[in-house]
Amino acid sequence: FLSTEQMLRWGWRVPFIGVLLPGLLILQGVHALDETAEFKHMKEEGNNPAPVSSFECMSQTSSTSILDYWRHGLLCVGGAMSMISCNWLLQSYMSSWL
């Protein structure tokens, strides 16, 4: 579609231009969203909960998650390792075999 010189000069900008319109539409849609009635009611009453930093919340839940769900974590790691090894086998041996 484009020569190497055209790609190096201006072609790399094409994907950014392609996502400009959808990005603007998404921003406009998010801006047009209305708050829920429950949130508005809480805001009117002044019953805003104290903000908790995401680091505090993450550190509490991550340690609990690791201790409570270690079997699930090992299962995910094992599944990922098996998928990676199968992919490696297909890409290395099957390409030389074919």
N, C-alpha and C positions, 0 to 999 in steps of 0.2 A: 504494500500500500504506500509506504513512504520509504524513500532511500535512507541510507545511514546518515548522510549529511543533514537531510531534512529532519530526521528524528532527533539528532543532536542539537539542531538549532531551535526548533519550535515544536516538534512532535511530542515531546514529553509533557507538554502543557495540555494536550487534548483530553486526557482523562479528567483533569481538574475542571476543565470547561464543561465536560459532560455531566459532572455531578453538581455543578453550580445550581441549576434550576431545581432538581429534587431537594437539594439542601435548603434552598430558600423557601420552598413549599413546606418543608418540615418545620422550619423555624416559624413560619407564619402560622402553621397549624398549632404548634405548641403555645405560641403567644395567644391564640384565640381560645384556648381551653379555659373553662371556668372551674373555679374551686368547688369542691363538694359542699353540700349543705351542712354536713357535720363539721367540717373545718371552719366554715364561715361562722357557725354558731359558737364554736370554741373560741374563735378569734374575737367575737363580739363580747363574750363573757370575760375575756382576759385570762382564760384558763390555758395559757400556753405552757406546755411542759418545759422543764429546764433542758436546754440543749446538751446533748452528750456528745463528746468528741468521738469521731468514728474510730480512732485508735483505741480508746478505752473499750468500746463495744466490741471491736474486733479481737482484742487481746483476751477478753473474757470468753467469747464464743469459740475462738480458735483452740484454746487449751481444752475447753470442754469437748469440742468436736473431736480433737485428736484422741482424747482419752476414751470417749464413748463410742466412737465409730472407727476404730483402728482396723477392724476387719474389712469394712467397706473400702477404706483407703488402700489396703493391700490388694484387694480385689481390683480396684481401679488401676493401680500401678501394674499388676500382673496382666490385666487386659490390654493396657497400653503397650507393654513390652511385647506381648504376643502379636499385636497388630503391627508393631514396628518391625519385628523379626520376619513376619510373613511378607511385609512390603519389601524388605531388604532382599529376601530370597527371590521374590518375583522379579525385582528389578535387576539383580545381579546375575542369578543363574538362568533365568528364563530368557533374558536377552542374549546370553552367550549360547544357549541351547538352540534357540530359534535361528 
